[in-house]
């Protein structure tokens, strides 16, 4: 395996991590000061309020 192969694999991994970060950032929702929301699913309901910049990744 030459250095070009290793660099290619490293580049692909970095691009994949960047895309994953973009997806998670797009799905992340924060509760505002005036509005809270309830996340359902994943086993239980969870109320998300404005405390400590709380938020959750909302997966459709």
Secondary structure, DSSP 8 states (H G I E B T S, - for coil): --HHHHHHHHHHHHHHHHHHHHHHHHHEEE--SS--EEE--TTS-EEE-SGGG-EEE---
